[in-house]
Amino acid sequence: VSVLVLHGPNLNLLGLREPGIYGSLTLDEINHLLEQEGQTLQAKLSIIQSNHEGVLVDAIQNALGQHQGILINAGAYTHTSVAIRDAIAAVNLPTVEVHLSNIYRREAFRHHSYIAPVAIGQISGFGSQSYLLGLQALIHYLKEN
Ligand code: DQA
């Protein structure tokens, strides 16, 4: 299977950015862990980070016919982007939403996700482990369905 991994805005700053909330691993380190897990699970990953909503929408649209599923941390766009939600609904590819932090124990504006209703499920609060758990769940789902 082939999976598109999408990282939204400010996730390029991981390691520097509020390490008490997001952990000390850099995005490169997280991507390396994902690649290793992908190899173990015999999945091929394409990984994209963008700070731009439209670039993320384009990447989701381009996943059609290229990938079987999407793993996404949309960052702050989680709480604002109807466009990303609509793109996921449009391509109708199984999507797992992940967050490093537990968005439900933070500010109220982080409690709502536009992505959640179009995702198979969500993993939030386990730091970099959220990505690995999300990838495992997505690949398991793809193999079963
Ligand atoms: C985040 C949570 C979002 O609320 C925040 O805007 C982020 C990161 C997380 O992974 O915990 O950028 O998606």
py3Dmol code that shows the C-alpha trace and the ligand (Angstrom):
import py3Dmol

protein = """\
ATOM      1  CA  VAL A   1       0.000   0.000   0.000  1.00  0.00           C
ATOM      2  CA  SER A   2       0.975   3.598  -0.529  1.00  0.00           C
ATOM      3  CA  VAL A   3       0.140   6.292   2.021  1.00  0.00           C
ATOM      4  CA  LEU A   4       0.262  10.069   1.749  1.00  0.00           C
ATOM      5  CA  VAL A   5       1.537  11.693   4.964  1.00  0.00           C
ATOM      6  CA  LEU A   6       0.621  15.371   5.303  1.00  0.00           C
ATOM      7  CA  HIS A   7       2.006  17.804   7.863  1.00  0.00           C
ATOM      8  CA  GLY A   8       0.374  21.227   8.048  1.00  0.00           C
ATOM      9  CA  PRO A   9       1.586  24.663   9.141  1.00  0.00           C
ATOM     10  CA  ASN A  10       4.353  25.210  11.688  1.00  0.00           C
ATOM     11  CA  LEU A  11       5.142  21.514  11.951  1.00  0.00           C
ATOM     12  CA  ASN A  12       8.407  22.277  10.112  1.00  0.00           C
ATOM     13  CA  LEU A  13       9.431  23.995  13.374  1.00  0.00           C
ATOM     14  CA  LEU A  14       9.074  20.888  15.540  1.00  0.00           C
ATOM     15  CA  GLY A  15      11.954  20.550  17.968  1.00  0.00           C
ATOM     16  CA  LEU A  16      12.095  24.331  18.467  1.00  0.00           C
ATOM     17  CA  ARG A  17       8.406  25.007  18.755  1.00  0.00           C
ATOM     18  CA  GLU A  18       6.885  24.839  22.262  1.00  0.00           C
ATOM     19  CA  PRO A  19       8.735  21.594  23.099  1.00  0.00           C
ATOM     20  CA  GLY A  20       6.745  21.282  26.351  1.00  0.00           C
ATOM     21  CA  ILE A  21       3.624  20.798  24.206  1.00  0.00           C
ATOM     22  CA  TYR A  22       4.952  19.230  20.996  1.00  0.00           C
ATOM     23  CA  GLY A  23       8.059  17.352  22.174  1.00  0.00           C
ATOM     24  CA  SER A  24      11.703  17.681  21.238  1.00  0.00           C
ATOM     25  CA  LEU A  25      11.819  15.590  18.059  1.00  0.00           C
ATOM     26  CA  THR A  26      12.252  17.455  14.781  1.00  0.00           C
ATOM     27  CA  LEU A  27       9.984  16.808  11.812  1.00  0.00           C
ATOM     28  CA  ASP A  28      12.860  14.998  10.073  1.00  0.00           C
ATOM     29  CA  GLU A  29      13.194  12.694  13.074  1.00  0.00           C
ATOM     30  CA  ILE A  30       9.460  11.985  13.095  1.00  0.00           C
ATOM     31  CA  ASN A  31       9.528  11.341   9.346  1.00  0.00           C
ATOM     32  CA  HIS A  32      12.404   8.920   9.826  1.00  0.00           C
ATOM     33  CA  LEU A  33      10.397   7.006  12.453  1.00  0.00           C
ATOM     34  CA  LEU A  34       7.420   6.948  10.073  1.00  0.00           C
ATOM     35  CA  GLU A  35       9.572   5.607   7.209  1.00  0.00           C
ATOM     36  CA  GLN A  36      10.872   2.833   9.484  1.00  0.00           C
ATOM     37  CA  GLU A  37       7.355   1.916  10.589  1.00  0.00           C
ATOM     38  CA  GLY A  38       6.218   2.037   6.957  1.00  0.00           C
ATOM     39  CA  GLN A  39       8.937  -0.444   6.003  1.00  0.00           C
ATOM     40  CA  THR A  40       7.938  -2.769   8.836  1.00  0.00           C
ATOM     41  CA  LEU A  41       4.306  -2.621   7.679  1.00  0.00           C
ATOM     42  CA  GLN A  42       5.253  -2.872   3.982  1.00  0.00           C
ATOM     43  CA  ALA A  43       3.791   0.486   3.103  1.00  0.00           C
ATOM     44  CA  LYS A  44       5.331   3.111   0.865  1.00  0.00           C
ATOM     45  CA  LEU A  45       5.073   6.662   2.223  1.00  0.00           C
ATOM     46  CA  SER A  46       5.029  10.025   0.455  1.00  0.00           C
ATOM     47  CA  ILE A  47       5.589  12.791   2.982  1.00  0.00           C
ATOM     48  CA  ILE A  48       4.724  16.466   2.450  1.00  0.00           C
ATOM     49  CA  GLN A  49       4.843  19.430   4.842  1.00  0.00           C
ATOM     50  CA  SER A  50       3.327  22.769   3.898  1.00  0.00           C
ATOM     51  CA  ASN A  51       2.424  25.996   5.632  1.00  0.00           C
ATOM     52  CA  HIS A  52      -0.074  26.739   2.839  1.00  0.00           C
ATOM     53  CA  GLU A  53      -3.654  25.563   2.848  1.00  0.00           C
ATOM     54  CA  GLY A  54      -3.919  25.382  -0.949  1.00  0.00           C
ATOM     55  CA  VAL A  55      -0.766  23.264  -1.224  1.00  0.00           C
ATOM     56  CA  LEU A  56      -2.327  20.785   1.217  1.00  0.00           C
ATOM     57  CA  VAL A  57      -5.574  20.800  -0.796  1.00  0.00           C
ATOM     58  CA  ASP A  58      -3.585  20.146  -4.008  1.00  0.00           C
ATOM     59  CA  ALA A  59      -1.700  17.284  -2.340  1.00  0.00           C
ATOM     60  CA  ILE A  60      -4.976  15.676  -1.213  1.00  0.00           C
ATOM     61  CA  GLN A  61      -6.476  16.016  -4.690  1.00  0.00           C
ATOM     62  CA  ASN A  62      -3.323  14.545  -6.268  1.00  0.00           C
ATOM     63  CA  ALA A  63      -3.486  11.540  -3.928  1.00  0.00           C
ATOM     64  CA  LEU A  64      -6.346  10.135  -5.981  1.00  0.00           C
ATOM     65  CA  GLY A  65      -5.031   7.180  -7.969  1.00  0.00           C
ATOM     66  CA  GLN A  66      -1.588   7.517  -6.328  1.00  0.00           C
ATOM     67  CA  HIS A  67      -2.212   6.531  -2.718  1.00  0.00           C
ATOM     68  CA  GLN A  68      -4.677   4.322  -0.867  1.00  0.00           C
ATOM     69  CA  GLY A  69      -4.876   6.374   2.336  1.00  0.00           C
ATOM     70  CA  ILE A  70      -3.935   9.638   4.020  1.00  0.00           C
ATOM     71  CA  LEU A  71      -2.332  10.309   7.415  1.00  0.00           C
ATOM     72  CA  ILE A  72      -2.741  13.985   8.286  1.00  0.00           C
ATOM     73  CA  ASN A  73      -1.742  16.401  11.002  1.00  0.00           C
ATOM     74  CA  ALA A  74      -3.331  19.549   9.623  1.00  0.00           C
ATOM     75  CA  GLY A  75      -1.955  21.668  12.492  1.00  0.00           C
ATOM     76  CA  ALA A  76      -4.006  24.834  13.042  1.00  0.00           C
ATOM     77  CA  TYR A  77      -5.932  24.186   9.794  1.00  0.00           C
ATOM     78  CA  THR A  78      -7.615  21.363  11.710  1.00  0.00           C
ATOM     79  CA  HIS A  79      -9.680  24.011  13.447  1.00  0.00           C
ATOM     80  CA  THR A  80     -10.300  26.338  10.497  1.00  0.00           C
ATOM     81  CA  SER A  81     -10.181  24.626   7.123  1.00  0.00           C
ATOM     82  CA  VAL A  82     -13.392  23.707   5.371  1.00  0.00           C
ATOM     83  CA  ALA A  83     -11.268  23.450   2.196  1.00  0.00           C
ATOM     84  CA  ILE A  84      -9.059  20.648   3.569  1.00  0.00           C
ATOM     85  CA  ARG A  85     -12.101  18.833   4.914  1.00  0.00           C
ATOM     86  CA  ASP A  86     -13.871  19.134   1.541  1.00  0.00           C
ATOM     87  CA  ALA A  87     -10.771  17.856  -0.303  1.00  0.00           C
ATOM     88  CA  ILE A  88     -10.664  14.762   1.920  1.00  0.00           C
ATOM     89  CA  ALA A  89     -14.395  14.209   1.392  1.00  0.00           C
ATOM     90  CA  ALA A  90     -13.957  14.687  -2.373  1.00  0.00           C
ATOM     91  CA  VAL A  91     -11.182  12.124  -2.870  1.00  0.00           C
ATOM     92  CA  ASN A  92     -12.893   9.801  -0.394  1.00  0.00           C
ATOM     93  CA  LEU A  93      -9.622   8.108   0.614  1.00  0.00           C
ATOM     94  CA  PRO A  94      -9.445   6.580   4.112  1.00  0.00           C
ATOM     95  CA  THR A  95      -7.883   9.274   6.285  1.00  0.00           C
ATOM     96  CA  VAL A  96      -6.505   9.187   9.822  1.00  0.00           C
ATOM     97  CA  GLU A  97      -6.136  12.462  11.728  1.00  0.00           C
ATOM     98  CA  VAL A  98      -3.292  12.785  14.220  1.00  0.00           C
ATOM     99  CA  HIS A  99      -2.132  15.387  16.720  1.00  0.00           C
ATOM    100  CA  LEU A 100       0.958  15.458  18.873  1.00  0.00           C
ATOM    101  CA  SER A 101      -0.862  17.238  21.700  1.00  0.00           C
ATOM    102  CA  ASN A 102      -4.212  16.284  23.198  1.00  0.00           C
ATOM    103  CA  ILE A 103      -6.311  18.971  21.524  1.00  0.00           C
ATOM    104  CA  TYR A 104      -9.192  18.373  23.985  1.00  0.00           C
ATOM    105  CA  ARG A 105      -7.213  19.394  27.039  1.00  0.00           C
ATOM    106  CA  ARG A 106      -6.033  22.652  25.469  1.00  0.00           C
ATOM    107  CA  GLU A 107      -7.749  25.933  24.514  1.00  0.00           C
ATOM    108  CA  ALA A 108     -11.425  25.685  23.534  1.00  0.00           C
ATOM    109  CA  PHE A 109     -10.652  26.796  19.948  1.00  0.00           C
ATOM    110  CA  ARG A 110      -8.680  23.562  19.491  1.00  0.00           C
ATOM    111  CA  HIS A 111     -11.551  21.336  20.590  1.00  0.00           C
ATOM    112  CA  HIS A 112     -13.303  21.412  17.238  1.00  0.00           C
ATOM    113  CA  SER A 113     -11.857  19.581  14.247  1.00  0.00           C
ATOM    114  CA  TYR A 114     -13.197  20.079  10.724  1.00  0.00           C
ATOM    115  CA  ILE A 115     -11.255  16.955   9.715  1.00  0.00           C
ATOM    116  CA  ALA A 116     -12.726  14.535  12.270  1.00  0.00           C
ATOM    117  CA  PRO A 117     -16.105  14.006  10.513  1.00  0.00           C
ATOM    118  CA  VAL A 118     -14.345  12.940   7.281  1.00  0.00           C
ATOM    119  CA  ALA A 119     -11.672  10.791   8.987  1.00  0.00           C
ATOM    120  CA  ILE A 120     -11.836   7.109   9.920  1.00  0.00           C
ATOM    121  CA  GLY A 121     -10.523   8.138  13.322  1.00  0.00           C
ATOM    122  CA  GLN A 122      -8.275  10.439  15.275  1.00  0.00           C
ATOM    123  CA  ILE A 123      -5.240   9.971  17.545  1.00  0.00           C
ATOM    124  CA  SER A 124      -4.388  12.927  19.751  1.00  0.00           C
ATOM    125  CA  GLY A 125      -2.055  13.432  22.678  1.00  0.00           C
ATOM    126  CA  PHE A 126       0.722  10.853  22.341  1.00  0.00           C
ATOM    127  CA  GLY A 127       3.444  13.111  20.958  1.00  0.00           C
ATOM    128  CA  SER A 128       5.396  11.643  18.042  1.00  0.00           C
ATOM    129  CA  GLN A 129       3.839   8.276  18.949  1.00  0.00           C
ATOM    130  CA  SER A 130       0.500   9.661  17.668  1.00  0.00           C
ATOM    131  CA  TYR A 131       1.905   9.507  14.126  1.00  0.00           C
ATOM    132  CA  LEU A 132       3.115   5.917  14.487  1.00  0.00           C
ATOM    133  CA  LEU A 133      -0.163   4.778  16.051  1.00  0.00           C
ATOM    134  CA  GLY A 134      -2.063   6.581  13.303  1.00  0.00           C
ATOM    135  CA  LEU A 135       0.016   4.956  10.570  1.00  0.00           C
ATOM    136  CA  GLN A 136      -0.488   1.509  12.110  1.00  0.00           C
ATOM    137  CA  ALA A 137      -4.251   2.079  12.381  1.00  0.00           C
ATOM    138  CA  LEU A 138      -4.491   3.338   8.786  1.00  0.00           C
ATOM    139  CA  ILE A 139      -2.491   0.465   7.292  1.00  0.00           C
ATOM    140  CA  HIS A 140      -4.423  -2.069   9.345  1.00  0.00           C
ATOM    141  CA  TYR A 141      -7.663  -0.523   8.063  1.00  0.00           C
ATOM    142  CA  LEU A 142      -6.436  -0.566   4.452  1.00  0.00           C
ATOM    143  CA  LYS A 143      -5.466  -4.241   4.671  1.00  0.00           C
ATOM    144  CA  GLU A 144      -8.840  -5.188   6.190  1.00  0.00           C
ATOM    145  CA  ASN A 145     -11.004  -3.160   3.808  1.00  0.00           C
TER     146      ASN A 145
END
"""
ligand_1 = """\
13
DQA
C -1.479 20.169 16.510
C -2.548 20.840 17.381
C -3.072 22.098 16.735
O -4.047 22.719 17.591
C -1.943 23.095 16.521
O -2.424 24.238 15.845
C -0.789 22.485 15.795
C -0.355 21.141 16.149
C -0.818 18.963 17.215
O -0.195 18.168 16.519
O -0.919 18.833 18.435
O -0.159 23.125 14.965
O -2.093 19.702 15.327
"""
view = py3Dmol.view(width=600, height=400)
view.addModel(protein, "pdb")
view.setStyle({"model": 0}, {"cartoon": {"style": "trace"}})
view.addModel(ligand_1, "xyz")
view.setStyle({"model": 1}, {"stick": {}})
view.zoomTo()
view.show()
